[in-house]
Structures are given as C-alpha cells and as structure tokens.
Amino acid sequence: FSFFWQQTMSAQQASTRTGLLGAALMGVAAGVCALTVGLALLSTPSTTMLASATVPQIATRVSTPAAIARPLATPLHATMRDVPQYDLPADEEVEDAFYQSFAAPEAPGGTATSWALGAISTTAAALFFAYRRWVTNVEAEIAAYEAQVEATLEARAWRMAQVVGEMPASTGPAPVRVVDSAGASAGEQMLNLKTAGMNSKGLVHKKLVAELANRRQANAHTKTRAEVSGGGKKPYAQKGTGNARRGSSRSPLLRGGGVSFGPRNNRNYKQDINKKEGRLAISSLIQNRAGIMTVVNGLDSAVTEISTKNAKSMIESLKQPGSGPKVLIVVDDTDGFDMKDPLYLSTRNIPNVRFKQQKQLNVADLLWPHQILVSDKAMAGIEGRFGA
C-alpha cells in the first residue's frame, strides 16, 4: 500500500491525470490486499492447507513469482500463529515448507481459495506493472513537450532580438568586397573580428555616449549674485516700506541680479569607459558594418598629386552601387602618417567625405557613413588589432 502511495505521489508531480489514475490504482491495490487477507482467513484452518496448498498453487498453477507469493504467506502466518485454534507451526517449518513447495515441479492439489489468491495476486501485479509503464511513457512525453516549448521560446526570443536590434544580424565571419584602385573587382575577403554578440548594441551605445560626452565643451557660463557688478548698497530701509526686506539689488529674484544654479564653464562632462570595452565596441561595430565596407588594394598610394577633382571621381568609382553620399576613407598609419599626403589633401574639401587613420577609428565615425573605403594595409592592421 505504501509503495503504491509513493508511486502515486511522484506521478501527481508529473501530471494531474496521471495522479488521478494513480489514486484509482492505489485504491484497487488496497482492495486487493484486503481481499487477499480476508480470503486467507476464511480458508481452512489447517496449517498444511495454508502453507503447502495455497502458496504452491499460486506459484505453480498461476505462475506467480515467489516475490509475490511469499509476502502473502509470511504475514498471514505471523498473524495467525498465536491463535490456539489454528495450531500453526514455527517460522522455520513454514520456511522449509515454502521453499520445498517452490522447488517441487508439481504441488499437491489445493482448494478454490488458492486459485482465487493466485488470480488476485497476478492481477494486482499486472495492474502495477502496466501502471508503471504508462507513467514512464507519460513522463517521457511531458519531458519532450517541455524541451520543444523551451526551444520554441529561445528561437522566438532570438528573432525578437534581431527585430529590435539588440544584436547584429551576424556575429560570425562576413565577406567584404575587394577592388583595386581603378574600381575593378578583385574578389572577396572574409572579415572575422571579436564581437560582443547579443550585447553589441548596448556596448556600442555606451562607447558612443562616452565619445560624444568627451568632445563636449562647457561654453555656457552664468554669474552668481557675488560675481555680478554692483549690489553693495541696501536698496531701501529694512522696515516701513511695505516691501519684502532686501539687502542687495543683485538678488537672483530681481532683474539684473545673479543666476542661481546656472551653467558654469568649469563643468566636466567626461565619461570613462574601460579600454577593453572600448576596443570590443569598435571591433563589434566594424564587424557589423562589413556589408558597406570595401577593401581597396593600393589605396594609400593611389593619389600621387593633389587634385580634388580626380579624388572625387576615384571615390565615385570605388563606391558600391546604390550607396549613400557619406564616405569614410580609412588608411594605414602603422609607420606614421604624413599630413601632407596627397590623398588626404585631395579629399579634405570634398563634402560628405571623412578621412581617418585606422588607429583613430571611433564609434561615431563608423556609424556616420553609408560607405567605408579601407586600404588593404589598413585592413591588415584592423585584423591584427581586433582579430578573433
């Protein structure tokens, strides 16, 4: 009874329907146990009939295992041993008769009670094993359903994160267009840099806010009542005028007076960010902008003479078809950069064109353009700094 109760309680945790069926089977099992005891008590009081007929008939004629027959006979013997009218033998004699009866291929004929006990015991065992098998199948189905629901929720969360922009469309290697200085296609190059994954957007935003705040200058400035000229004389008498008492005409409450809590030119807007976070933000953004990036072989030496017109036509030939007007040019500065470089002097007056060295790249500059032109040497430097 207690074993069926434990199985039923564990089944209730898995499923409500399983628990209800378990409760029903538990009641059936309890009824079977009570019926078995009642039939045994109503059987003949002969010890021989109880020990050598009932149990062997269960074992041989109904083919019930010894593990089921023995728990039925032993408790009955222990209960009825002290009743004088039954005159039961000692436990050792019953044990010997029990094992001898099981060892015999054919047991002596028994009464109808032995057949009933065997049938009831076999039915109870069959119900129990069928119940356990059904519970196992239900638990497996529930586990599979929970795994399917969890996978569906994870996929939905991933799609929603892509929709709202909480992660880049791709955090793996991305192809980058490669051309020569004349604009002819030279294949593709795989770009694989370190990224922050799903945290890329937040990290890039943090880096951008820090960059813009560090550029800010505190130009606005107001004077307090102590800094405004004048106001040293008491405007009027303390009493007798009916007005509020005043000690200075430069009070913040009066026109021409000082300003309370106004902007000051000594305010510091600087925001700090960890160096590793800053590098990871730039790396994540470069990887995310691979779709609008073009690697130009020999871009550093493509312009030999200063000519804004020639530089503008070259940029138009290098841009991707259909891209916007804003262009960022990135060159190599590994060996230093000459401010008299013809490419820099030729492009600095072109509208919507910015010129940057690869070590000067920042988030604000990378978010601004519609097209990024990178020299092959600068791309090698970027991969060396931010490569995965």
C-alpha positions as a Markdown table, in Angstrom:
| # | Residue | x | y | z |
|---|---|---|---|---|
| 1 | Phe | 0.0 | 0.0 | 0.0 |
| 2 | Ser | 2.8 | 2.5 | 0.9 |
| 3 | Phe | 4.7 | 1.6 | -2.2 |
| 4 | Phe | 1.6 | 2.4 | -4.4 |
| 5 | Trp | 1.2 | 5.6 | -2.5 |
| 6 | Gln | 4.8 | 6.7 | -3.2 |
| 7 | Gln | 4.4 | 5.9 | -6.9 |
| 8 | Thr | 1.1 | 7.9 | -7.0 |
| 9 | Met | 2.6 | 11.0 | -5.3 |
| 10 | Ser | 5.5 | 11.0 | -7.8 |
| 11 | Ala | 3.1 | 10.6 | -10.6 |
| 12 | Gln | 1.0 | 13.6 | -9.4 |
| 13 | Gln | 4.0 | 15.8 | -9.8 |
| 14 | Ala | 4.3 | 14.8 | -13.4 |
| 15 | Ser | 0.7 | 15.1 | -14.5 |
| 16 | Thr | -2.7 | 15.7 | -12.9 |
| 17 | Arg | -4.3 | 12.9 | -14.9 |
| 18 | Thr | -1.5 | 10.6 | -14.0 |
| 19 | Gly | -2.1 | 11.3 | -10.4 |
| 20 | Leu | -5.8 | 10.6 | -10.6 |
| 21 | Leu | -5.2 | 7.3 | -12.3 |
| 22 | Gly | -2.6 | 6.5 | -9.7 |
| 23 | Ala | -5.0 | 7.2 | -6.9 |
| 24 | Ala | -7.5 | 4.9 | -8.5 |
| 25 | Leu | -5.0 | 2.1 | -8.9 |
| 26 | Met | -3.8 | 2.7 | -5.3 |
| 27 | Gly | -7.4 | 2.1 | -4.2 |
| 28 | Val | -7.6 | -1.1 | -6.3 |
| 29 | Ala | -4.3 | -2.3 | -4.8 |
| 30 | Ala | -5.5 | -1.7 | -1.3 |
| 31 | Gly | -8.8 | -3.6 | -2.0 |
| 32 | Val | -6.8 | -6.5 | -3.5 |
| 33 | Cys | -4.7 | -6.7 | -0.3 |
| 34 | Ala | -7.7 | -6.6 | 1.9 |
| 35 | Leu | -9.5 | -9.2 | -0.2 |
| 36 | Thr | -6.4 | -11.5 | -0.1 |
| 37 | Val | -6.2 | -11.3 | 3.7 |
| 38 | Gly | -10.0 | -12.0 | 4.0 |
| 39 | Leu | -9.9 | -15.0 | 1.7 |
| 40 | Ala | -6.9 | -16.4 | 3.6 |
| 41 | Leu | -8.7 | -16.0 | 6.9 |
| 42 | Leu | -11.8 | -17.7 | 5.6 |
| 43 | Ser | -9.8 | -20.6 | 4.2 |
| 44 | Thr | -9.3 | -23.9 | 6.1 |
| 45 | Pro | -7.5 | -23.6 | 9.5 |
| 46 | Ser | -5.2 | -26.4 | 8.5 |
| 47 | Thr | -1.6 | -25.4 | 8.5 |
| 48 | Thr | -0.8 | -27.8 | 5.7 |
| 49 | Met | -3.5 | -26.4 | 3.5 |
| 50 | Leu | -2.3 | -22.8 | 4.2 |
| 51 | Ala | 1.4 | -23.4 | 3.8 |
| 52 | Ser | 1.6 | -26.2 | 1.3 |
| 53 | Ala | -1.5 | -25.8 | -0.8 |
| 54 | Thr | -2.2 | -22.0 | -1.1 |
| 55 | Val | 1.3 | -20.8 | -1.8 |
| 56 | Pro | 2.4 | -23.6 | -4.1 |
| 57 | Gln | -0.8 | -23.3 | -6.1 |
| 58 | Ile | 0.0 | -19.6 | -6.6 |
| 59 | Ala | 3.5 | -20.4 | -7.7 |
| 60 | Thr | 2.9 | -23.4 | -10.0 |
| 61 | Arg | -0.6 | -23.2 | -11.4 |
| 62 | Val | -0.9 | -19.5 | -11.8 |
| 63 | Ser | 2.9 | -18.9 | -12.4 |
| 64 | Thr | 3.2 | -16.1 | -9.9 |
| 65 | Pro | 6.8 | -15.3 | -8.9 |
| 66 | Ala | 8.0 | -16.1 | -5.4 |
| 67 | Ala | 8.4 | -12.5 | -4.7 |
| 68 | Ile | 4.6 | -12.1 | -4.8 |
| 69 | Ala | 3.6 | -15.4 | -3.1 |
| 70 | Arg | 5.9 | -15.1 | -0.1 |
| 71 | Pro | 4.7 | -11.7 | 1.1 |
| 72 | Leu | 1.2 | -13.2 | 1.1 |
| 73 | Ala | 2.0 | -16.2 | 3.2 |
| 74 | Thr | 4.5 | -14.9 | 5.7 |
| 75 | Pro | 2.4 | -12.1 | 7.2 |
| 76 | Leu | -0.6 | -14.4 | 7.5 |
| 77 | His | 1.5 | -17.0 | 9.3 |
| 78 | Ala | 2.9 | -14.4 | 11.7 |
| 79 | Thr | -0.6 | -13.0 | 12.4 |
| 80 | Met | -2.3 | -16.4 | 12.9 |
| 81 | Arg | 0.5 | -18.2 | 14.8 |
| 82 | Asp | -0.7 | -17.1 | 18.2 |
| 83 | Val | -4.3 | -18.2 | 17.7 |
| 84 | Pro | -4.8 | -21.6 | 19.6 |
| 85 | Gln | -7.5 | -23.0 | 17.2 |
| 86 | Tyr | -5.1 | -22.8 | 14.2 |
| 87 | Asp | -2.2 | -24.5 | 15.9 |
| 88 | Leu | 0.4 | -23.2 | 13.4 |
| 89 | Pro | 4.0 | -24.5 | 13.4 |
| 90 | Ala | 7.1 | -22.4 | 14.0 |
| 91 | Asp | 8.5 | -20.0 | 11.4 |
| 92 | Glu | 11.4 | -22.4 | 10.5 |
| 93 | Glu | 9.0 | -25.1 | 9.5 |
| 94 | Val | 7.0 | -22.8 | 7.3 |
| 95 | Glu | 10.1 | -21.5 | 5.6 |
| 96 | Asp | 11.2 | -25.1 | 4.8 |
| 97 | Ala | 7.7 | -26.0 | 3.5 |
| 98 | Phe | 7.7 | -22.7 | 1.5 |
| 99 | Tyr | 11.0 | -23.4 | -0.4 |
| 100 | Gln | 10.3 | -27.1 | -0.8 |
| 101 | Ser | 6.9 | -26.3 | -2.3 |
| 102 | Phe | 8.5 | -24.0 | -4.8 |
| 103 | Ala | 11.2 | -26.5 | -5.7 |
| 104 | Ala | 8.7 | -29.2 | -6.5 |
| 105 | Pro | 7.6 | -29.3 | -10.1 |
| 106 | Glu | 4.1 | -30.3 | -9.2 |
| 107 | Ala | 2.4 | -29.3 | -6.0 |
| 108 | Pro | -0.5 | -31.1 | -4.3 |
| 109 | Gly | -3.9 | -30.1 | -5.3 |
| 110 | Gly | -5.4 | -27.1 | -3.4 |
| 111 | Thr | -8.7 | -25.6 | -2.8 |
| 112 | Ala | -10.5 | -22.9 | -4.7 |
| 113 | Thr | -9.2 | -20.4 | -2.3 |
| 114 | Ser | -5.6 | -20.9 | -3.5 |
| 115 | Trp | -6.8 | -20.4 | -7.1 |
| 116 | Ala | -8.5 | -17.2 | -6.1 |
| 117 | Leu | -5.5 | -15.9 | -4.2 |
| 118 | Gly | -3.2 | -16.6 | -7.2 |
| 119 | Ala | -5.5 | -15.0 | -9.7 |
| 120 | Ile | -5.9 | -11.9 | -7.5 |
| 121 | Ser | -2.2 | -11.6 | -6.9 |
| 122 | Thr | -1.4 | -12.0 | -10.6 |
| 123 | Thr | -4.0 | -9.4 | -11.5 |
| 124 | Ala | -2.6 | -6.9 | -8.9 |
| 125 | Ala | 1.0 | -7.4 | -10.2 |
| 126 | Ala | -0.2 | -6.9 | -13.8 |
| 127 | Leu | -2.0 | -3.7 | -12.9 |
| 128 | Phe | 1.0 | -2.4 | -11.1 |
| 129 | Phe | 3.5 | -3.0 | -13.9 |
| 130 | Ala | 1.1 | -1.7 | -16.5 |
| 131 | Tyr | 0.6 | 1.4 | -14.4 |
| 132 | Arg | 4.4 | 2.0 | -14.1 |
| 133 | Arg | 4.9 | 1.6 | -17.8 |
| 134 | Trp | 2.1 | 4.1 | -18.5 |
| 135 | Val | 3.5 | 6.6 | -16.1 |
| 136 | Thr | 7.0 | 6.3 | -17.6 |
| 137 | Asn | 5.6 | 6.9 | -21.1 |
| 138 | Val | 3.7 | 10.0 | -19.8 |
| 139 | Glu | 6.8 | 11.4 | -18.1 |
| 140 | Ala | 8.8 | 10.9 | -21.3 |
| 141 | Glu | 6.1 | 12.7 | -23.3 |
| 142 | Ile | 6.0 | 15.6 | -20.8 |
| 143 | Ala | 9.8 | 16.0 | -20.9 |
| 144 | Ala | 9.8 | 16.0 | -24.7 |
| 145 | Tyr | 7.0 | 18.6 | -24.8 |
| 146 | Glu | 8.8 | 20.9 | -22.3 |
| 147 | Ala | 12.0 | 20.6 | -24.4 |
| 148 | Gln | 10.1 | 21.6 | -27.5 |
| 149 | Val | 8.4 | 24.6 | -25.8 |
| 150 | Glu | 11.8 | 25.8 | -24.5 |
| 151 | Ala | 13.4 | 25.5 | -27.9 |
| 152 | Thr | 10.5 | 27.4 | -29.4 |
| 153 | Leu | 10.8 | 30.2 | -26.8 |
| 154 | Glu | 14.5 | 30.5 | -27.4 |
| 155 | Ala | 14.0 | 30.8 | -31.2 |
| 156 | Arg | 11.3 | 33.4 | -30.7 |
| 157 | Ala | 13.5 | 35.4 | -28.3 |
| 158 | Trp | 16.3 | 35.3 | -30.9 |
| 159 | Arg | 14.1 | 36.6 | -33.7 |
| 160 | Met | 12.6 | 39.4 | -31.5 |
| 161 | Ala | 16.1 | 40.5 | -30.5 |
| 162 | Gln | 17.1 | 40.7 | -34.2 |
| 163 | Val | 13.9 | 42.7 | -34.9 |
| 164 | Val | 14.5 | 45.3 | -32.2 |
| 165 | Gly | 18.2 | 45.5 | -33.0 |
| 166 | Glu | 19.6 | 44.1 | -29.7 |
| 167 | Met | 22.2 | 42.1 | -31.7 |
| 168 | Pro | 23.9 | 42.3 | -35.0 |
| 169 | Ala | 22.4 | 40.4 | -37.9 |
| 170 | Ser | 25.5 | 38.2 | -38.0 |
| 171 | Thr | 28.3 | 37.8 | -35.4 |
| 172 | Gly | 30.3 | 35.3 | -37.5 |
| 173 | Pro | 32.8 | 35.8 | -40.3 |
| 174 | Ala | 31.4 | 38.1 | -43.1 |
| 175 | Pro | 32.5 | 38.7 | -46.7 |
| 176 | Val | 34.0 | 42.1 | -47.6 |
| 177 | Arg | 34.1 | 43.4 | -51.2 |
| 178 | Val | 37.7 | 43.8 | -52.6 |
| 179 | Val | 38.6 | 46.1 | -55.5 |
| 180 | Asp | 41.7 | 47.7 | -57.0 |
| 181 | Ser | 42.4 | 51.4 | -57.2 |
| 182 | Ala | 40.6 | 51.6 | -60.5 |
| 183 | Gly | 37.4 | 50.1 | -59.1 |
| 184 | Ala | 37.7 | 46.7 | -60.8 |
| 185 | Ser | 36.5 | 43.7 | -58.7 |
| 186 | Ala | 39.3 | 41.6 | -57.0 |
| 187 | Gly | 37.1 | 39.1 | -55.2 |
| 188 | Glu | 36.1 | 39.0 | -51.5 |
| 189 | Gln | 37.9 | 38.9 | -48.2 |
| 190 | Met | 36.5 | 37.3 | -45.0 |
| 191 | Leu | 36.3 | 39.5 | -42.0 |
| 192 | Asn | 36.3 | 37.8 | -38.6 |
| 193 | Leu | 36.7 | 40.1 | -35.6 |
| 194 | Lys | 35.9 | 39.9 | -32.0 |
| 195 | Thr | 32.3 | 40.8 | -31.1 |
| 196 | Ala | 30.1 | 41.2 | -28.0 |
| 197 | Gly | 27.3 | 39.1 | -29.5 |
| 198 | Met | 23.9 | 40.0 | -28.1 |
| 199 | Asn | 25.5 | 42.8 | -26.0 |
| 200 | Ser | 26.9 | 44.6 | -29.0 |
| 201 | Lys | 24.2 | 47.3 | -29.2 |
| 202 | Gly | 24.4 | 48.2 | -25.6 |
| 203 | Leu | 28.2 | 48.3 | -25.6 |
| 204 | Val | 28.4 | 50.4 | -28.8 |
| 205 | His | 25.9 | 52.8 | -27.3 |
| 206 | Lys | 27.9 | 53.1 | -24.1 |
| 207 | Lys | 31.0 | 53.9 | -26.2 |
| 208 | Leu | 29.2 | 56.4 | -28.4 |
| 209 | Val | 27.8 | 58.3 | -25.4 |
| 210 | Ala | 31.3 | 58.4 | -23.8 |
| 211 | Glu | 32.9 | 59.7 | -27.0 |
| 212 | Leu | 30.3 | 62.5 | -27.6 |
| 213 | Ala | 30.5 | 63.5 | -23.9 |
| 214 | Asn | 34.2 | 63.7 | -24.0 |
| 215 | Arg | 34.0 | 66.0 | -27.0 |
| 216 | Arg | 31.7 | 68.4 | -25.2 |
| 217 | Gln | 33.0 | 71.8 | -24.1 |
| 218 | Ala | 31.4 | 73.8 | -21.3 |
| 219 | Asn | 30.9 | 77.1 | -23.0 |
| 220 | Ala | 27.8 | 78.4 | -21.3 |
| 221 | His | 28.5 | 80.4 | -18.2 |
| 222 | Thr | 26.4 | 82.5 | -15.8 |
| 223 | Lys | 27.4 | 84.7 | -12.9 |
| 224 | Thr | 26.2 | 84.3 | -9.3 |
| 225 | Arg | 25.0 | 87.2 | -7.2 |
| 226 | Ala | 28.5 | 87.5 | -5.8 |
| 227 | Glu | 30.0 | 87.9 | -9.3 |
| 228 | Val | 27.5 | 90.5 | -10.7 |
| 229 | Ser | 28.8 | 94.1 | -10.5 |
| 230 | Gly | 27.0 | 96.3 | -8.0 |
| 231 | Gly | 24.5 | 95.5 | -5.4 |
| 232 | Gly | 26.6 | 96.5 | -2.4 |
| 233 | Lys | 24.2 | 99.1 | -1.2 |
| 234 | Lys | 20.9 | 98.2 | 0.6 |
| 235 | Pro | 18.1 | 99.1 | -1.8 |
| 236 | Tyr | 15.8 | 100.5 | 0.8 |
| 237 | Ala | 15.1 | 100.5 | 4.5 |
| 238 | Gln | 14.5 | 97.3 | 6.3 |
| 239 | Lys | 11.1 | 98.4 | 7.6 |
| 240 | Gly | 8.4 | 100.9 | 6.8 |
| 241 | Thr | 8.2 | 100.5 | 3.0 |
| 242 | Gly | 5.8 | 97.6 | 2.9 |
| 243 | Asn | 8.1 | 95.6 | 0.6 |
| 244 | Ala | 10.0 | 92.5 | 1.4 |
| 245 | Arg | 13.3 | 93.1 | 3.1 |
| 246 | Arg | 16.3 | 93.1 | 0.8 |
| 247 | Gly | 20.0 | 93.6 | 1.3 |
| 248 | Ser | 21.2 | 93.7 | -2.4 |
| 249 | Ser | 19.8 | 94.7 | -5.7 |
| 250 | Arg | 21.6 | 91.8 | -7.3 |
| 251 | Ser | 19.5 | 89.1 | -5.7 |
| 252 | Pro | 18.6 | 86.2 | -8.1 |
| 253 | Leu | 14.9 | 87.2 | -7.5 |
| 254 | Leu | 15.4 | 90.6 | -9.2 |
| 255 | Arg | 16.0 | 91.6 | -12.8 |
| 256 | Gly | 19.7 | 92.2 | -13.3 |
| 257 | Gly | 20.7 | 90.0 | -10.5 |
| 258 | Gly | 22.8 | 86.9 | -10.3 |
| 259 | Val | 21.6 | 83.4 | -11.5 |
| 260 | Ser | 21.0 | 80.5 | -9.2 |
| 261 | Phe | 22.3 | 77.1 | -10.3 |
| 262 | Gly | 23.1 | 78.3 | -13.8 |
| 263 | Pro | 25.6 | 76.7 | -16.2 |
| 264 | Arg | 29.3 | 77.1 | -15.4 |
| 265 | Asn | 32.3 | 76.9 | -17.8 |
| 266 | Asn | 34.2 | 74.7 | -15.3 |
| 267 | Arg | 31.8 | 71.7 | -15.6 |
| 268 | Asn | 33.4 | 68.4 | -16.6 |
| 269 | Tyr | 31.4 | 66.2 | -18.9 |
| 270 | Lys | 34.0 | 63.5 | -19.2 |
| 271 | Gln | 32.8 | 59.9 | -19.1 |
| 272 | Asp | 35.2 | 57.0 | -18.6 |
| 273 | Ile | 34.9 | 53.5 | -20.3 |
| 274 | Asn | 37.2 | 50.5 | -19.8 |
| 275 | Lys | 39.8 | 50.1 | -22.5 |
| 276 | Lys | 38.8 | 46.5 | -23.3 |
| 277 | Glu | 35.1 | 47.6 | -23.5 |
| 278 | Gly | 36.0 | 50.4 | -25.9 |
| 279 | Arg | 38.1 | 48.1 | -28.2 |
| 280 | Leu | 35.4 | 45.5 | -28.2 |
| 281 | Ala | 32.7 | 48.1 | -29.1 |
| 282 | Ile | 34.8 | 49.3 | -32.1 |
| 283 | Ser | 35.5 | 45.7 | -33.1 |
| 284 | Ser | 31.9 | 44.7 | -32.9 |
| 285 | Leu | 30.8 | 47.7 | -34.9 |
| 286 | Ile | 33.4 | 47.1 | -37.7 |
| 287 | Gln | 32.2 | 43.5 | -38.0 |
| 288 | Asn | 28.6 | 44.7 | -38.1 |
| 289 | Arg | 29.5 | 47.2 | -40.9 |
| 290 | Ala | 31.2 | 44.7 | -43.1 |
| 291 | Gly | 28.3 | 44.9 | -45.6 |
| 292 | Ile | 29.1 | 48.5 | -46.5 |
| 293 | Met | 32.8 | 48.1 | -46.4 |
| 294 | Thr | 35.1 | 47.9 | -49.4 |
| 295 | Val | 38.8 | 47.0 | -49.3 |
| 296 | Val | 40.8 | 48.9 | -51.9 |
| 297 | Asn | 44.2 | 47.5 | -52.9 |
| 298 | Gly | 46.8 | 50.2 | -53.1 |
| 299 | Leu | 44.6 | 53.0 | -51.8 |
| 300 | Asp | 47.4 | 54.6 | -49.8 |
| 301 | Ser | 49.4 | 55.3 | -52.9 |
| 302 | Ala | 46.5 | 55.7 | -55.4 |
| 303 | Val | 46.8 | 59.5 | -55.5 |
| 304 | Thr | 50.2 | 60.9 | -56.4 |
| 305 | Glu | 49.2 | 64.6 | -57.0 |
| 306 | Ile | 46.9 | 66.9 | -55.1 |
| 307 | Ser | 43.6 | 67.1 | -57.1 |
| 308 | Thr | 40.2 | 67.3 | -55.5 |
| 309 | Lys | 38.5 | 66.6 | -58.8 |
| 310 | Asn | 40.5 | 63.4 | -59.5 |
| 311 | Ala | 40.0 | 62.3 | -55.9 |
| 312 | Lys | 36.2 | 62.8 | -56.2 |
| 313 | Ser | 36.0 | 60.8 | -59.4 |
| 314 | Met | 38.1 | 58.0 | -57.9 |
| 315 | Ile | 35.8 | 57.8 | -54.8 |
| 316 | Glu | 32.7 | 57.5 | -57.1 |
| 317 | Ser | 34.3 | 54.6 | -58.9 |
| 318 | Leu | 35.2 | 52.8 | -55.7 |
| 319 | Lys | 31.8 | 53.1 | -54.0 |
| 320 | Gln | 29.3 | 50.3 | -54.1 |
| 321 | Pro | 26.3 | 50.9 | -56.5 |
| 322 | Gly | 23.3 | 52.4 | -54.8 |
| 323 | Ser | 25.2 | 53.5 | -51.6 |
| 324 | Gly | 24.6 | 56.9 | -50.0 |
| 325 | Pro | 26.7 | 60.0 | -50.3 |
| 326 | Lys | 28.6 | 59.7 | -47.0 |
| 327 | Val | 32.0 | 58.1 | -47.4 |
| 328 | Leu | 34.7 | 57.3 | -44.8 |
| 329 | Ile | 38.2 | 56.7 | -46.0 |
| 330 | Val | 40.5 | 54.6 | -43.7 |
| 331 | Val | 44.2 | 54.5 | -44.4 |
| 332 | Asp | 47.1 | 52.8 | -42.7 |
| 333 | Asp | 49.2 | 54.6 | -40.1 |
| 334 | Thr | 51.5 | 51.8 | -38.9 |
| 335 | Asp | 54.6 | 53.7 | -39.9 |
| 336 | Gly | 53.2 | 57.1 | -39.1 |
| 337 | Phe | 51.1 | 59.4 | -41.2 |
| 338 | Asp | 52.2 | 62.4 | -43.2 |
| 339 | Met | 49.7 | 65.3 | -43.0 |
| 340 | Lys | 51.0 | 66.4 | -46.5 |
| 341 | Asp | 49.8 | 63.1 | -48.0 |
| 342 | Pro | 48.2 | 63.8 | -51.4 |
| 343 | Leu | 45.2 | 61.6 | -50.7 |
| 344 | Tyr | 44.4 | 63.5 | -47.5 |
| 345 | Leu | 44.9 | 66.9 | -49.1 |
| 346 | Ser | 42.8 | 65.9 | -52.1 |
| 347 | Thr | 39.8 | 64.7 | -50.1 |
| 348 | Arg | 39.6 | 67.0 | -47.1 |
| 349 | Asn | 37.4 | 69.6 | -49.0 |
| 350 | Ile | 35.0 | 67.1 | -50.6 |
| 351 | Pro | 31.6 | 67.3 | -48.9 |
| 352 | Asn | 30.4 | 64.1 | -47.1 |
| 353 | Val | 33.9 | 62.6 | -47.1 |
| 354 | Arg | 35.9 | 61.9 | -44.0 |
| 355 | Phe | 39.5 | 60.8 | -43.8 |
| 356 | Lys | 40.7 | 58.6 | -40.9 |
| 357 | Gln | 43.7 | 56.7 | -39.9 |
| 358 | Gln | 43.0 | 53.1 | -38.8 |
| 359 | Lys | 44.2 | 53.8 | -35.2 |
| 360 | Gln | 41.9 | 56.8 | -35.0 |
| 361 | Leu | 38.7 | 54.9 | -35.7 |
| 362 | Asn | 35.9 | 55.5 | -33.2 |
| 363 | Val | 32.2 | 54.6 | -32.9 |
| 364 | Ala | 30.9 | 58.0 | -34.0 |
| 365 | Asp | 32.9 | 57.9 | -37.3 |
| 366 | Leu | 31.9 | 54.3 | -38.0 |
| 367 | Leu | 28.2 | 55.0 | -37.5 |
| 368 | Trp | 28.2 | 58.1 | -39.8 |
| 369 | Pro | 29.0 | 56.8 | -43.3 |
| 370 | His | 27.0 | 55.0 | -46.0 |
| 371 | Gln | 30.2 | 53.5 | -47.4 |
| 372 | Ile | 33.6 | 52.7 | -45.9 |
| 373 | Leu | 36.7 | 52.5 | -48.1 |
| 374 | Val | 39.6 | 50.8 | -46.4 |
| 375 | Ser | 43.1 | 50.3 | -47.8 |
| 376 | Asp | 44.5 | 46.8 | -47.8 |
| 377 | Lys | 47.2 | 47.8 | -45.4 |
| 378 | Ala | 44.7 | 49.4 | -43.0 |
| 379 | Met | 42.5 | 46.2 | -43.1 |
| 380 | Ala | 45.6 | 44.2 | -42.2 |
| 381 | Gly | 46.1 | 46.5 | -39.2 |
| 382 | Ile | 42.5 | 46.2 | -38.2 |
| 383 | Glu | 42.6 | 42.4 | -38.3 |
| 384 | Gly | 45.8 | 42.5 | -36.3 |
| 385 | Arg | 44.2 | 44.6 | -33.5 |
| 386 | Phe | 40.7 | 43.2 | -33.4 |
| 387 | Gly | 41.0 | 39.7 | -34.9 |
| 388 | Ala | 39.1 | 36.9 | -33.3 |
